[in-house]
Amino acid sequence: MGMRVMTMGINGAATRTIRRILLHPQYDQFTSDYDIALLELSAPVFFNDLVQPVCVPASSHSFTTRTSCYVTGWGVLREDGELASRLQEASVKVINRNTCNKLYDDAVTPRMLCAGNLQGGVDACQATRCIGDMMNCALVCLFCGLYGVLAKDKEQKGKYSVPILDVKTRQLVLDTNQTLLLSCRGRWELTWAFPSGVTRDQVRVEHSRCGRTSQQYCSRVTVSHSRAQDTGLFRCRYRHRPRKQTSVYVYVTDSQQPFVEHPDMSPDVLYLKEKQPLVIPCRVTHPNVTTTLVKLPSHSLSPDQRNIIWSSKQGFTIRTPTFYYIGLFFCQTVIDGVTHKSHKYFVHRPVSNIMDVYLNSSGPVQALKGKRLVLNCTATGELNSRVNISWDYPGKSSNVGSTSKRLHKQTTHILFYNILTIPKLQRSDRGLYTCRVTSGEKTKQQKVTVTVYDRPFIRLKPRHGSVMEAQAGQKSYRISPKLKAFPAPEVIWLKDGMVAAEQCSRYHMDGHSLVIRDVAEEDAGTYTVLVRIQEHGLFQNITLTLVVNAQLHRDPDAALEEAQALWTRLGPADRGLTPGPWVHSWVWPWEPRPLLSGPSRRRTELPVRKSERFSSRCLASSPMRDASQQRDCPFVFKRGTVRFLKSLIYS
């Protein structure tokens, strides 16, 4: 580690032996899936400028197409070249998995990261693919890069661009107990992939270097005591380029067993998926065997090469399957007058649509310590669906809760219930409770927050002080103190010592607030809110005073100056008045009283009793206009006198 030139020692470089290699438990040597391992060193390594760790991202991290990926290693610089002595580096970009699978015959699994240069010129790992299990780009390509950095031509053509088998045909036909011999030659290390029926004790593989200068790799496989279930595809591939491969299909003929799978085995389940062909894999052991597809109890289907297609290597393929193809199927053939039946296949249409998920509580849940908590999660699924409901909650690891499940089938759907019960709540049980519902690949969830209180309580205080002000004529006014209580308390409002709602129909409760509609002067007074939790013997109350004003309080002189400045800036038309002399009148409900003013007076005043100002108003009118030209005029009330501007009288 930390070495840049193989032939030179560098200060800071470290050498360690490998104590053990831990392969991924799901590693597949034939497909290279899960091709990643951990190396346990014999001793720790100290980090320096040349030796540094590589960060691993979260498993949820995704790599977008064309993300740059850097690989490094002592690879060959040209095909058939020698390993480089100096550490090499190459930059490649992440390639879309669909694009890569088209190039590599669907060899790129979700555990693999495809990177390279589609135009050629630069390659990594002696391939355009880096393999890893949710590792980040730098780490994945570093693993691959240890095998080399390679320059290649655009088409990657040549005699050994793919391995070569020693058979010239695409298929072979053997008899049972016959020995199969296959030889393969290529440019790099080789490996084999066999049919699933082949057992390890039947196979012997021999690897060697070959060619005039031993630059090529050869591999020879021997399969002894071949059986009908050995029928299938034998593939020779490059170890680090598994999609660079050559294959041959081998039939092992057995007149007593024309089908590859033994018919006595239990039925396999096949899934009928929407907009996907259905394959019933009743393969046969000879290319010339013809079969019939049978749906139990006795409905036979023959291939029509349009929707029902027969292949001795695959079985029956139904291109556009309907609900008819749900059920139990098998294949049968007649050889020398004897009818043979295949393994049975049960075709199932999975239903995974989750229609709805809801909890018995639509909002946050509050409870007292020591009380029982019951949460019911209900999922609605389609008929024939299989739904799994699980809970995540703070005390799950301690098994503080228990769950019970129920199912209720209705005519159009199925209701699935999962009830979580915690018999005695503790403070540690507060937090987020999540109900997760899964059906096939579909998933939904609902969440609720649970708060646990040690004891019942009432907290009550004024929101904006104990004295409130409202304006007469106001559409509504809300008296709303700050209240927090548990359990939910009983709230009663009193006005001047009597139940408010019984005094006036304009008073009504909204939650714990009192709302007064169409505010009037008579609404002024004292309001008392009584809050009680009777079952726990808790009581609290506060008293608030409401003042109702007919006019908003403002400084009279400031209001006069503001009104005068505004009025002088506006012309008569802007004021809503036509040009002409205008006269003020102070209008009482019983009679108008004109106000006298002279040309030299800036203001006109009129004594008005305080009680009168709430039931009267000031009007400006012109003797030259009709009554529709009357307009309300601004005024202020100060010390028992109405004051307004002279400029309002004469425009």
N, C-alpha and C positions, 0 to 999 in steps of 0.2 A: 504494500500500500504506500502511495506517495511517490512511486518511481515513475520517471518520465522516459528514461532510456534503459532498455533491458540490459545492456552490456556494461552499464556504469552504476556504481553505488552513489547514492545521493544522501547527504545529511538530511535527516527528517523522515526518510523512508522507513517503513516498518515491515518486518516479515514475521508471519505467524503460521503455525501449522493448523490444519482444520481438525478439531476434536470430533465433530460429528456434523452430518448433513441431515436436516429435517425437511423432507419433501412435503408438499401440500397433500393432505389425506385424500383429496379427490383428483390428484394428478393422473392424467391419461397419457401414456407414452405413445399411443397411436394417433391421437388428435392434438397432442400438446396442450390440451386444456388444463388450466390451473398449473401452468408450467412456472412455478416459482418455489424457491426453497430458502431456508434459513441456514446460515453457516455459523456454527459455534466455534469460536477461536480458542486456541490453547491458552491464551493469556490476553489481558486487556490491552487496548491500543490507546495511546495518548494523542489527543488532537493537537495539531500544529498547522502551519501554513500550507502543508502538503496533504494532510490527512484531516478530513472534515466529515461530519455526518450529513446525511441527506434527509430532509424532512418528508414525512409521509402525510398526505392530505386526508381529510375525512372521507369515509366510504361513499358519502353522497356527492362528492365533487365530480364534476363532469368536464371533459376536455372538448372544446369546440373545434370544428374542422379548421385546418390551416394554422393551428397553434404550433409554434416552432418547438422542435424537440432536438436536443443535442446529445449525440452519442460519442463514446470514446472507447478506444481499445487498440490492441496491436493486431490489426487485421491485415489482409493482403491489399495491395494498392491496385492490382489488376488481376484479372482472371488467370488462374494457374500460376500466380506469382508467389513470391516468398513472403513470410510474415514481416511486417515493418519492425525495425528495431526501436524506433522512436514512437511515442504515444501519439495516436492519430485522433482527429475529431471530425465529425461531419454534422451538418445541420439538415434535418428533414422536417416535414410538416405533417401534422395529423390528417389522415384521410378518412372521409366518411365511411362508416362501417358497411353500408349498402354497396358503395362503390368497390370497396375492398373485397367483399364477398363475391362480386361478379368476377373479379380477377382470380380469386382463389377458391372458386366452387363452394361457397358457403362454409369456408373453413374457419372464419374469424368468429369466435364465440363472444358473448358479452364480457368475458373475463380478459379479452385481448384488446390491445390498443394498436390500431393500424397507422403506420407512419412511413413516409417515404417520398419519392419524387416520381410522379407519373410520367414525366418527360424523360426520365433516365438521367445518368450522369453521376448520381450519388446514391449510395445504398448503405444500409446499416444491418448488422447481424447477418450479412450475406443474404439479405431479403429486405422487402419493403414492409416488414411487419415486426412490431415489438410486442412482446407478450408479458402480461402481468396481471395481478389480481388487485384492482383498484389502487394501483400505485400512481405516483405522479409521473409526469412525462419524463423528467430528467432521470429519475430512478429506473423506470422501465427501460428506457433506451440505453442506460448505462449497463444494465444486465445483458441486454442483447449485444451491446457494443463490445463486450469482452470477447466476443467471437470474431470481431473484426470489422473494419470499415472498408468497403469495397467500391471501386468504380466499375460501372457496368455500361454496356451499350444500351441503346433505346429499346430495342426489341428483346434483348436477352436471349438471342437465338444461339444455337450451337448444337452439336451432336448430343451433348449431355445436359441440355437445359432442363430436361426431365430424365429420371432414371429409365433404363432400357431393360426389359425382360427378355429372356431367351426363348419366348414363345411368340409366334407370328400371328396367332388368331386372338380374337377378343374373348373366346370362351373355350373351355375344355370340358370333355365328358369322360368321367372315370366310372369304374365299377366299384362297388363297396369292397373294402379291405385292400384296395389298390393303394400304392404309395405315390404321393404327389411330390414331384421335384420341381422347384422353380429357382432360377438364378437371376440376379439383378446386378446391374453395373451403373455407376454414376460418378459425378464429379466430387461429391461430398459424402459424408457419412450417411449410411442408409438405415432404414428401419422398416418394419412390416406391420400391416394391419390385416387381421384375419376375420372371417365370419364369426358371429357370436357363438356358434355351436362348436367351434374348434376348442379343444382342451389343451392345456399346457403340456401335458405328458405326451401328446401326439406330435409336438412340434420340436424340431431341432434347427437352430439358426447358426450359421457360420459366417463370420465377417473376415475380410482380408483386404490388403492393398493389392492392386493389380495394374495392368498396363505396362508398357515397355520401361517406363521410369518410375513405376509404382506411384504415379500421381492420381490414379483412380481408385475408387472404392468398389468392392464386390461383396455381395451377400448371397448366400445359398440357403434356402429353406427346404426342409424335408418334413412332410406330413405323412405319418404312417397310419395304417389301419383306418383309412378314410371311411366315413359313415355318411348316411343320407343327410344328417343334420349339419355336416361340414359344408354343404352346398352354400355357395355365396361368393362374394367378391374378395379376392386376394389382392392387396395393394402393396407396392413397393414405393417408398417415398424418401425424400431427404429429411434427415432428423430435424434440421432447423428450418426446413422449408416444406412442411407437411402437405401443402397443396401442390407442390411440384411432385407429381406421382404418376405411376403407370399401374394399370390394373388388368386383371383377367378374371372372368367369371367362371367358376368351376362347378359343374354339376356332378354329384356323386349319385349314380343311378342305383335304385333299389326297387325291384319289381314288387316287393312286399310292402314297401313304404313309399308311394309316389309323392307324398307331401313332406316338405322339409321338417315342419313341426309335428311332433308325435300327437296323434289324435286323442290319446288318453289324458292329456294334460287338462287342467281346469281352464275354463274359458278366459280369454283375454278381453279386456274392456277397451273399446274404441270410442273415441269422442267425435260426435257429429258437430262440427263448428260451422257457423254461418259463413257463407261465401267461400268455403274451402272444400276442395275435393275430399272424398272419403276413400281411403285405401284399406281393403280387406286383404291382409298379407298372406294368403294361402299359396305360398311359393311351392313349386314342384321340383323334382330331382332330375327331370329330363326336359330338354327344350321342346320336345314334340308332344308332350302331354297336354291334352285339352280338358278343361273342367267346366262345371256348371256351378253357379252360385245359388244356394238354396236358403230361403228364409223360412224358419220354422213357423208353422208345422211342416208345410210341404209345397211352398211356392217357389218354383225354379225360375232363375233368371239367366239368360244366355247373353254373352257379349254381343253388342251391336256396333262396336267401334266408333260410336258417336258419344253416348253418355256412359255406357258400360264398356270398359276397355279391359282386355285380358293381357297379362304379361307373365310369362313363366318365371321371370326374375323378381316381380313385384307382387303379383296377385291381381285381384280385381280393383280397378279404380273407377269410382262413380264421380264424374266431373261435377255435376250439380245435384247433390243429394237432397231429397225432400224428407218430410217426416215419415214417409213410408219406410225409409231405411233405418228406423229405430227398432231394435229388437235383436233376436238371436239368429246368427247366420253361420253357415259352414259351406265348404266347397266339396264337391264330389266328382270322381272320375271313374271310368270303367276300363280296366286292363285285363285282357284275356277273359272277359266275361265276368270278372269279379269287380264289385262296386267298392270303392275306397272313399272314406270320408276324412275330411281334414279336421284340424283343430277347430273348436268353436270360438266365435267372436260375438261378444255382446256389444251392440252399438247403442251408445247412450248420448242423449242430447243434454249437455250441462246447461242449467239455467242459473244465472248468477246475478240477475238484476235486483238491486236493493231499491225498493220504491220509496221508502221513507224510514227515518230513524228519529225517535223523539223520547224525551224523558218525562217523568211524572212531575217535574218541576221546571217551569219555563224561565225562572230567574234564579239568582243566588239563594242558597239554602242557609238558614240560620237555625242553630239549635243550642240547647243548654248541655253543659257537661253532665255526663251520666245518663242522658236520654238516649233512646234508640233512634238510629237513622235508617230509613228505608228508601232506596232509590230504585226505580223501575225503568229499565231501558227496553223500549219496544221497537222492533224492526218489522217492516212490512216487506215481504218478498213475493216473487211470482210463485205460482203453483209449480211443484217439483223442485223448487230451489232448496239449497242447503245453506243455512246461514249460521255463522259462528259469532257469538257475542262474548266479548271479554271486557273486564274492567281494569283500569289503572287508577290507583288512588294512593294517598300517602302511607297508609298502613298495610299495603298489600304484602310487602316482604315479611311482615310479622304475623300474617294470617289473622288479622283482627276482625275481618269480615267474612261472611259466608254468602254464597250465591245459590240461587235456585232457578231452574230453567223450565219454561213451559212453552207449549206449541198449540196454537188454535187455528185449525184449518177452516177457511171460509170458501164460498163458491168461486170467488175470483182471485183470491190471494191467501197467503198464510201469514199469521201473526206470530212472531217469535218474541218471547219474553226472557229477560235475565234480570232477576231481582237481587240487588246487593243489600245485605243487612249487616249493620254494625250494632250489636246489642247495647253497648255502653260507650258513648262517645267520650274521648279524651281530647285535651288541647292539641295533642300530636296528630289528631285525625283531621284537623282543619287543612284546607288546601284545595287543589284542583282534582276533580273526579272526572275521568274520561271513559265513555262507553265506546268501544270500537266494534264495528260490525264488518265482517268480511264474508264474501261469497265468491268463490273462484278468485278471479283477479280483481274483482270490485271491492271497494272498501269505503265506508262512511263512518263518521263519528259525531258524537255530541258531548259537550263539556258543561260542567256546572261547578261553581265555587261553593264550598261549604265552610261556614264560619262557626266556631264553637265558643260560646261564652261560659265563663266560670259561674256566673250568677245572673239573675234577672236584674234589670236596671231601668231607670228613667233619667234622662238628662234633658232639662228644659230651661231655656233662657231666651230673652228677647233677641230679635235679629238686628234691629237698628235702634235700640234704646226703648224706654218705656213710654215715650210720648211720640205719637204719630200724627201726621197732617194729611188731610185729603182736601180736594177741591169740590165744592158743590157743583153738581151737574156732571161730574166725572162718571164715565160709563160704568166702571167697576173699580173696587179697591179691595186688595187682598191683605188680610192680617195673618202673617205667617211667622210664628216664632221658630226658633231652632229646637227641634225635637228629635232625640234619638232614644229608642227604647226597645227592649226585648224582654219577653214576648210582645207581640203587637198590643198596644194599650187601647183603652177606651178613651175617647176625647170628647169633651162637652164644652161648648162655648156659652158664656153668660154675658148679657149686656145689662149693665146697671143692676146686677144681682139676679136677673131672670134669664131663663133659657132663650138664647138669641133667636133660634129658628122659630120659636113660638110667638115672638113679638112681631115679626115682620116677614112677609113672604119674599122680600128682597135679600134676605140673609140665607145663605146655604153653605154647607160644608163641602170642601174639596180636599180629600185626604185629611190632614190635621189642620188645615188652614180654614179661615172663615172669609168668605167672599161677600162683599156688599155690592149689589147692583144699583145703578142709578143713584149715586151718592147724593144725599140731601143734608141740610143743616141739622135735621133731627137725628142724624146718625152719630152726631158727636156724643161722647160719653166714655164710660169705663167698660172695658171688655176683659173678662177673666176666662182663661182657658184651664180646664180641669183635666188632668191626665192621671189615669189610674190603671194598675194591673191588679185586679181584685184577687185573683187566685194566689198571688204572692204577697198581698197586703202592701203594695207600693202605691203612693199617692204624691202628686206634685201639682202646683198651680202657680201661675203668674198673672198679674193684672196690668193691662196696658191702657193708656189714655189716647183717645182719638179726638183731634181737633179738626173741625170742618170749616174751611174758609170759602167765602163767596168769591174772593179775588185773591190772586197770588200776592203775597207780601213783597213789596218793592219799595225802595226809597222814593217818596213822591217827587222831590225836586229832580232827582236823576231821571225818573220816568218822564217828567215834563220836558226836560232838555232833550232826551232821546226822541220823544215824539215830535217835538218842534223841528229838530234837525231832519228827521225823516220826511215830515210833511212839506217842508220848504223845498226839498229836492224833487218832489213830485208835482207834476202839473195836475190840473183839475181832472183831465181824462184818466191819468194814471191813478188818481185817488178814487176813481169810480164815480166822479161827479161831473156834471156838465158845467161850463163856465157860468158865472152869475153870482149874485150875493147870496150868502148862506147864513142861516140863523140857527143857533143852538137852542134846543129845548130839553129840559130835564123832565122825563116822562114818568109819572106815577101811574099805577094801575087805574086810579080813579080820574086823573086829569093831567093834561100837559101843562107845564109851567115854563113860559118863555124866559130866556135869560137876556138881560140888557147888557149892552156893551157899547162903548164909544170908540171912535176911530183911533184915539190916542192910547187906548188901554191894551196892554200886551196880553192880559189874562182876564178871564171872566170867572167870578166866583159865585157860589150859591151855598148858603148854609143847608146842610142835609143831616137829618138824624141818622145815627149809625144803623138803626133798625130798618130805615128806609132804603139804604143803598143796596140791600140784597134783593129788593123787589122793584127796582127802577133801573132806567138806563138813560144814556145821553144820545140824542138824535140831532143830526144836522139836516136842515131842510131849506129849500129855496121857495120863496113866494111866487117865483116865476115858473116853477115846475110843478108837475103833479106829485101826488103822494108817493109814487114809485121811486122818486128821486131822493127819498130820505135815506140817510146812511148813519150807522153807528159811528160815534166819534170817540177817540181815546180820552180818558180822564183819569185822574187820581183822586183819592180821598185822603184828606189829611186834617186831623183835628176838627172833625165835624163839618168840613167844607169841601165841596166839589170844585176842583180846579181843572181848567182846560185852556188850550191856546186860542188867542184871538185870531191867529192866522187860519183857524178852521172856520171862522165865521165869514171872512171875506177872502175869496180866492184872488 
